Amino acid sequence: MKYLITGGGFALEPFSVPLDPAAAELYRKIAASAGVPVEKVLADALYKLAGSLSLEAMAKRKEK
């Protein structure tokens, strides 16, 4: 199942990401608790991870 996630006034490209059942349940519970779709929770988590990885890569690049 694919979902269209929008944010910042533009549509994001849909992706299908397989999750471990325990992780899927965790994200479902977070989404329900926050009152947002699980897709939004996953998109936000991936966005935060991408930012962290980018900062880490930039720091490593500065060390060289």
TIRO-2110 file (N, C-alpha, C; in Angstrom, 1 decimal):
// TIRO-2110
0.8, -1.2, 0.0, N, 1, A
0.0, 0.0, 0.0, CA, 1, A
0.9, 1.2, 0.0, C, 1, A
0.7, 2.2, -0.9, N, 2, A
1.4, 3.4, -1.0, CA, 2, A
0.6, 4.6, -0.6, C, 2, A
1.2, 5.5, 0.1, N, 3, A
0.5, 6.7, 0.5, CA, 3, A
1.2, 7.9, 0.0, C, 3, A
0.4, 9.0, -0.3, N, 4, A
1.0, 10.2, -0.7, CA, 4, A
1.1, 11.1, 0.5, C, 4, A
2.4, 11.4, 0.8, N, 5, A
2.6, 12.3, 2.0, CA, 5, A
3.0, 13.7, 1.5, C, 5, A
2.3, 14.6, 2.1, N, 6, A
2.6, 16.0, 1.6, CA, 6, A
3.1, 16.8, 2.8, C, 6, A
4.0, 17.7, 2.5, N, 7, A
4.6, 18.6, 3.5, CA, 7, A
5.2, 19.8, 2.9, C, 7, A
5.2, 20.9, 3.6, N, 8, A
5.8, 22.1, 3.1, CA, 8, A
5.3, 22.6, 1.8, C, 8, A
4.0, 22.2, 1.5, N, 9, A
3.4, 22.7, 0.2, CA, 9, A
3.8, 21.9, -1.0, C, 9, A
4.4, 20.8, -0.9, N, 10, A
4.8, 19.9, -2.0, CA, 10, A
4.6, 18.5, -1.7, C, 10, A
4.3, 17.7, -2.7, N, 11, A
4.1, 16.3, -2.5, CA, 11, A
5.4, 15.5, -2.5, C, 11, A
5.5, 14.6, -1.6, N, 12, A
6.7, 13.8, -1.5, CA, 12, A
6.5, 12.5, -2.3, C, 12, A
7.6, 11.9, -2.8, N, 13, A
7.5, 10.7, -3.5, CA, 13, A
7.2, 9.5, -2.5, C, 13, A
6.2, 8.7, -2.8, N, 14, A
5.9, 7.5, -1.9, CA, 14, A
7.0, 6.4, -2.0, C, 14, A
7.2, 5.8, -0.9, N, 15, A
8.1, 4.7, -0.8, CA, 15, A
7.5, 3.6, 0.0, C, 15, A
7.9, 2.4, -0.3, N, 16, A
7.4, 1.2, 0.5, CA, 16, A
8.6, 0.7, 1.3, C, 16, A
8.5, 0.7, 2.6, N, 17, A
9.6, 0.3, 3.5, CA, 17, A
9.1, -0.9, 4.3, C, 17, A
9.7, -2.1, 4.2, N, 18, A
9.3, -3.2, 5.1, CA, 18, A
9.9, -3.0, 6.5, C, 18, A
9.0, -3.2, 7.5, N, 19, A
9.4, -3.0, 8.9, CA, 19, A
9.2, -4.3, 9.6, C, 19, A
10.1, -4.5, 10.6, N, 20, A
9.9, -5.6, 11.5, CA, 20, A
8.6, -5.4, 12.2, C, 20, A
7.8, -6.5, 12.5, N, 21, A
6.5, -6.4, 13.1, CA, 21, A
6.6, -5.6, 14.4, C, 21, A
7.6, -5.7, 15.2, N, 22, A
7.7, -5.0, 16.5, CA, 22, A
7.9, -3.5, 16.2, C, 22, A
8.7, -3.1, 15.2, N, 23, A
8.9, -1.7, 14.9, CA, 23, A
7.6, -1.1, 14.3, C, 23, A
6.9, -1.9, 13.5, N, 24, A
5.6, -1.4, 12.9, CA, 24, A
4.6, -1.1, 14.0, C, 24, A
4.6, -2.0, 15.0, N, 25, A
3.6, -1.8, 16.1, CA, 25, A
4.0, -0.6, 16.9, C, 25, A
5.3, -0.4, 17.1, N, 26, A
5.8, 0.8, 17.9, CA, 26, A
5.4, 2.1, 17.2, C, 26, A
5.6, 2.1, 15.8, N, 27, A
5.2, 3.3, 15.1, CA, 27, A
3.7, 3.5, 15.0, C, 27, A
3.0, 2.4, 15.0, N, 28, A
1.5, 2.6, 15.0, CA, 28, A
1.0, 3.2, 16.4, C, 28, A
1.6, 2.7, 17.4, N, 29, A
1.3, 3.2, 18.8, CA, 29, A
1.7, 4.7, 18.9, C, 29, A
2.8, 5.1, 18.4, N, 30, A
3.3, 6.5, 18.5, CA, 30, A
2.3, 7.3, 17.7, C, 30, A
1.9, 6.9, 16.5, N, 31, A
1.0, 7.6, 15.6, CA, 31, A
-0.3, 7.8, 16.3, C, 31, A
-0.8, 6.7, 16.9, N, 32, A
-2.1, 6.8, 17.5, CA, 32, A
-2.1, 7.7, 18.7, C, 32, A
-1.0, 7.7, 19.5, N, 33, A
-0.9, 8.5, 20.6, CA, 33, A
-0.8, 10.0, 20.2, C, 33, A
-0.1, 10.3, 19.1, N, 34, A
0.1, 11.6, 18.6, CA, 34, A
-1.1, 12.1, 17.8, C, 34, A
-2.0, 11.2, 17.4, N, 35, A
-3.1, 11.6, 16.6, CA, 35, A
-2.8, 11.9, 15.1, C, 35, A
-1.7, 11.3, 14.6, N, 36, A
-1.3, 11.5, 13.2, CA, 36, A
-1.2, 10.2, 12.5, C, 36, A
-1.2, 10.2, 11.2, N, 37, A
-1.0, 9.0, 10.5, CA, 37, A
0.4, 8.3, 10.7, C, 37, A
0.4, 7.0, 10.7, N, 38, A
1.7, 6.3, 10.9, CA, 38, A
2.7, 6.8, 9.8, C, 38, A
2.2, 7.1, 8.6, N, 39, A
3.1, 7.5, 7.5, CA, 39, A
3.8, 8.8, 7.9, C, 39, A
3.1, 9.7, 8.6, N, 40, A
3.7, 11.0, 9.1, CA, 40, A
4.8, 10.7, 10.1, C, 40, A
4.6, 9.8, 11.0, N, 41, A
5.6, 9.4, 12.0, CA, 41, A
6.8, 8.8, 11.4, C, 41, A
6.6, 7.9, 10.4, N, 42, A
7.7, 7.3, 9.7, CA, 42, A
8.5, 8.4, 8.9, C, 42, A
7.8, 9.2, 8.2, N, 43, A
8.5, 10.3, 7.4, CA, 43, A
9.3, 11.2, 8.3, C, 43, A
8.7, 11.6, 9.4, N, 44, A
9.5, 12.5, 10.4, CA, 44, A
10.7, 11.8, 10.9, C, 44, A
10.6, 10.5, 11.3, N, 45, A
11.7, 9.7, 11.8, CA, 45, A
12.8, 9.6, 10.8, C, 45, A
12.4, 9.3, 9.5, N, 46, A
13.4, 9.2, 8.5, CA, 46, A
14.1, 10.6, 8.2, C, 46, A
13.3, 11.6, 8.2, N, 47, A
13.9, 13.0, 8.0, CA, 47, A
14.9, 13.3, 9.1, C, 47, A
14.5, 13.0, 10.3, N, 48, A
15.5, 13.3, 11.5, CA, 48, A
16.7, 12.5, 11.3, C, 48, A
16.6, 11.2, 11.0, N, 49, A
17.8, 10.3, 10.8, CA, 49, A
18.7, 10.9, 9.7, C, 49, A
18.0, 11.3, 8.6, N, 50, A
18.8, 11.8, 7.4, CA, 50, A
19.6, 13.1, 7.9, C, 50, A
19.0, 13.9, 8.7, N, 51, A
19.7, 15.1, 9.2, CA, 51, A
20.9, 14.7, 10.1, C, 51, A
20.7, 13.8, 11.0, N, 52, A
21.7, 13.3, 11.9, CA, 52, A
22.9, 12.7, 11.1, C, 52, A
22.6, 11.9, 10.1, N, 53, A
23.6, 11.3, 9.3, CA, 53, A
24.4, 12.3, 8.5, C, 53, A
23.7, 13.3, 8.0, N, 54, A
24.3, 14.4, 7.2, CA, 54, A
25.3, 15.2, 8.1, C, 54, A
24.9, 15.5, 9.3, N, 55, A
25.7, 16.2, 10.2, CA, 55, A
27.0, 15.4, 10.6, C, 55, A
26.8, 14.1, 10.8, N, 56, A
27.9, 13.2, 11.1, CA, 56, A
28.9, 13.1, 9.9, C, 56, A
28.3, 13.0, 8.7, N, 57, A
29.2, 13.0, 7.5, CA, 57, A
30.0, 14.3, 7.4, C, 57, A
29.3, 15.4, 7.6, N, 58, A
30.0, 16.7, 7.5, CA, 58, A
31.1, 16.8, 8.5, C, 58, A
30.9, 16.3, 9.7, N, 59, A
31.9, 16.4, 10.8, CA, 59, A
33.1, 15.5, 10.4, C, 59, A
32.8, 14.4, 9.9, N, 60, A
33.9, 13.5, 9.5, CA, 60, A
34.7, 14.1, 8.3, C, 60, A
34.0, 14.8, 7.5, N, 61, A
34.7, 15.5, 6.3, CA, 61, A
35.6, 16.6, 6.8, C, 61, A
35.2, 17.3, 7.8, N, 62, A
36.0, 18.4, 8.4, CA, 62, A
37.2, 17.9, 9.1, C, 62, A
37.2, 16.7, 9.6, N, 63, A
38.3, 16.1, 10.3, CA, 63, A
39.5, 15.8, 9.3, C, 63, A
39.1, 15.6, 8.1, N, 64, A
40.1, 15.2, 7.1, CA, 64, A
40.9, 16.3, 6.6, C, 64, A
END
